Amino acid sequence: MASFSKVTSPVVLLVQNDIDTDQIIPARYLKTTTKVGLGKVLFNDWRYEASGAPKADFPLNRPGASSSKVLVAGDNFGCGSSREHAPWALTDFGFSVVIARSFADIFKGNALKNGLLPVTIDPQLHGELVAAAQRDPSTQVTVDLEGQDVRLPGGKKASFTVDSFARRCLLDGVDELGYLLTFSDRIDAFERRRGEARP
């Protein structure tokens, strides 16, 4: 998992409420156990025609979308099932941050465990960000995990909170197992001592 500290990027707007995980990654793509390639089918049923042709007006198909690291959504993003494939698909597409007014709890937990930062900001500042990006699609934001704030167009800052353990893992670029493995020397030493004390 790549470490994350700060990202500056144009945003992709998908400002709908209650976007569920079956729209993020439809169930028929859940057979895979690898994270690679899921970005191609992210929002598949909204993104492509039945023929497989991309819908030109869908936000992820617009010029520049593929280089964006920040998706902006509405309320209750990631509701529905608990599939980890949802954050896998978002990160495989290239997103490292989703900014929304709120997130479904299970999705939020899965996102943090898979290198995707879910950011909730004040509704008024969220609205200002959306309006700015609608006026100018090249609008950029800076998301600073160290400072736990989003720098919006015009210089305003929107603060956010994130679980301290998840924040540490994101900053260090490790998942939960990777974090435990940083203590492998101490674990090995403990096992040796225990083996000597209880042969």
C-alpha positions in Angstrom: 0.0 0.0 0.0 1.4 3.4 -1.0 2.0 5.9 1.8 -0.2 9.0 1.8 0.5 12.4 3.2 -0.8 15.1 0.9 -2.3 15.2 -2.5 -3.2 18.1 -4.8 -5.5 17.2 -7.6 -8.4 18.3 -9.8 -11.7 16.7 -8.6 -14.2 14.5 -10.3 -17.8 15.4 -9.3 -20.3 12.6 -8.8 -22.6 14.5 -6.4 -25.4 12.1 -5.9 -26.7 10.9 -2.5 -26.9 7.2 -1.5 -24.4 5.9 -4.0 -24.3 2.2 -3.0 -21.5 -0.3 -3.4 -23.4 -2.2 -6.1 -23.1 0.9 -8.3 -19.5 1.5 -7.3 -18.7 -2.1 -8.3 -21.5 -4.4 -9.5 -21.8 -7.8 -7.9 -20.9 -9.7 -11.1 -17.3 -8.4 -10.7 -16.8 -9.7 -7.2 -15.4 -13.1 -8.2 -11.8 -11.8 -8.3 -9.6 -11.7 -5.3 -7.1 -9.3 -6.8 -7.3 -5.6 -6.7 -5.8 -5.0 -10.1 -8.1 -4.2 -13.0 -11.2 -3.3 -11.1 -10.8 0.4 -12.0 -12.0 -0.5 -15.5 -15.4 -1.5 -14.2 -15.7 1.2 -11.5 -19.3 2.5 -11.8 -19.7 0.1 -14.8 -23.5 0.3 -15.1 -23.5 4.1 -15.1 -20.3 4.5 -17.1 -20.9 2.3 -20.1 -23.7 1.7 -22.6 -25.1 -1.8 -23.0 -22.8 -2.2 -26.0 -19.8 -1.4 -23.8 -19.2 2.0 -25.3 -18.3 4.7 -22.7 -21.0 7.3 -22.0 -19.4 10.6 -23.0 -21.3 12.6 -20.3 -20.4 10.3 -17.4 -17.9 12.1 -15.1 -15.3 9.4 -15.1 -15.3 9.4 -19.0 -14.6 13.1 -19.3 -11.2 14.4 -20.4 -8.8 14.6 -17.4 -10.9 12.4 -15.1 -8.3 9.6 -15.3 -5.6 11.8 -13.8 -7.8 12.9 -10.8 -7.0 11.6 -7.3 -10.1 13.1 -5.7 -13.7 12.1 -6.1 -16.4 14.4 -4.7 -19.8 12.7 -3.8 -22.9 13.6 -1.8 -24.5 12.0 1.3 -24.2 8.4 2.5 -21.5 7.4 0.0 -20.8 3.6 -0.1 -24.1 2.4 1.5 -25.3 -1.1 0.7 -23.2 -4.2 1.0 -19.8 -4.5 2.8 -17.8 -5.5 -0.3 -14.1 -4.5 -0.1 -14.1 -4.5 -3.9 -15.6 -1.0 -3.7 -12.6 0.8 -2.3 -10.4 -1.6 -4.4 -12.1 -0.3 -7.6 -11.8 3.3 -6.6 -8.1 3.1 -5.8 -7.4 1.0 -8.9 -9.0 3.8 -11.0 -6.6 6.2 -9.4 -8.5 7.8 -6.6 -6.8 8.2 -3.2 -9.5 10.5 -1.6 -13.3 10.6 -1.6 -14.8 13.8 -0.3 -18.5 13.5 0.7 -21.0 15.0 3.1 -21.2 11.5 4.8 -20.2 7.9 4.4 -21.7 4.5 5.2 -19.8 3.2 8.2 -18.7 -0.1 6.8 -17.5 1.5 3.5 -15.6 4.1 5.5 -13.8 1.3 7.5 -13.1 -0.7 4.4 -11.7 2.4 2.6 -9.3 3.2 5.4 -8.0 -0.4 5.5 -7.4 -0.3 1.8 -5.5 3.0 1.3 -8.5 5.2 0.4 -9.1 8.3 2.5 -12.8 9.1 3.1 -13.1 12.8 4.0 -16.2 14.4 5.4 -16.4 18.2 5.3 -18.9 20.9 6.4 -21.9 20.9 4.1 -21.5 24.6 3.3 -17.8 24.2 2.3 -18.8 21.0 0.4 -21.3 23.0 -1.6 -18.8 25.7 -2.3 -16.3 23.1 -3.6 -19.0 21.6 -5.9 -20.0 25.0 -7.2 -16.4 25.9 -7.9 -15.7 22.6 -9.8 -18.9 23.0 -11.8 -17.8 26.4 -12.9 -14.3 25.3 -13.7 -13.6 21.5 -14.2 -9.9 22.1 -13.6 -10.5 23.2 -10.0 -8.0 21.7 -7.7 -8.0 20.8 -4.0 -5.2 19.9 -1.6 -5.9 17.2 0.9 -3.4 17.1 3.8 -3.6 14.1 6.0 -0.9 15.3 8.3 -2.8 18.6 9.0 -6.2 16.9 8.5 -7.6 19.6 6.3 -8.7 20.3 2.7 -7.5 23.4 1.0 -10.4 24.6 -1.2 -10.4 27.0 -4.2 -10.1 30.6 -2.9 -7.9 29.6 0.0 -10.5 28.3 2.5 -9.7 25.3 4.6 -12.1 22.5 5.6 -10.9 20.4 8.5 -11.7 16.7 8.9 -11.1 14.0 11.4 -9.8 10.5 10.9 -9.2 7.6 13.2 -5.7 7.9 14.7 -4.6 4.3 14.0 -6.0 4.5 10.4 -4.2 7.8 9.9 -0.9 6.3 11.1 -1.3 3.4 8.7 -2.1 5.6 5.7 0.9 7.9 6.5 3.2 4.9 6.8 1.7 3.1 3.8 0.9 -0.1 5.6 -2.3 -2.0 6.2 -3.1 -3.7 9.6 -1.0 -6.7 8.8 1.8 -4.5 7.6 1.6 -2.5 10.9 1.9 -5.7 12.9 4.9 -6.8 10.9 6.8 -3.7 11.9 7.0 -5.4 15.3 8.3 -8.7 13.9 11.7 -8.4 15.7 9.9 -7.9 19.1 7.4 -10.8 18.3 10.3 -13.1 17.4 12.2 -12.1 20.6 9.0 -12.8 22.7 8.6 -16.2 21.1 12.2 -17.1 21.8 11.9 -16.1 25.4 8.7 -18.1 25.8 10.2 -21.1 24.1 13.1 -21.0 26.6 10.9 -20.5 29.6 8.4 -23.2 28.5 10.3 -25.7 26.3 
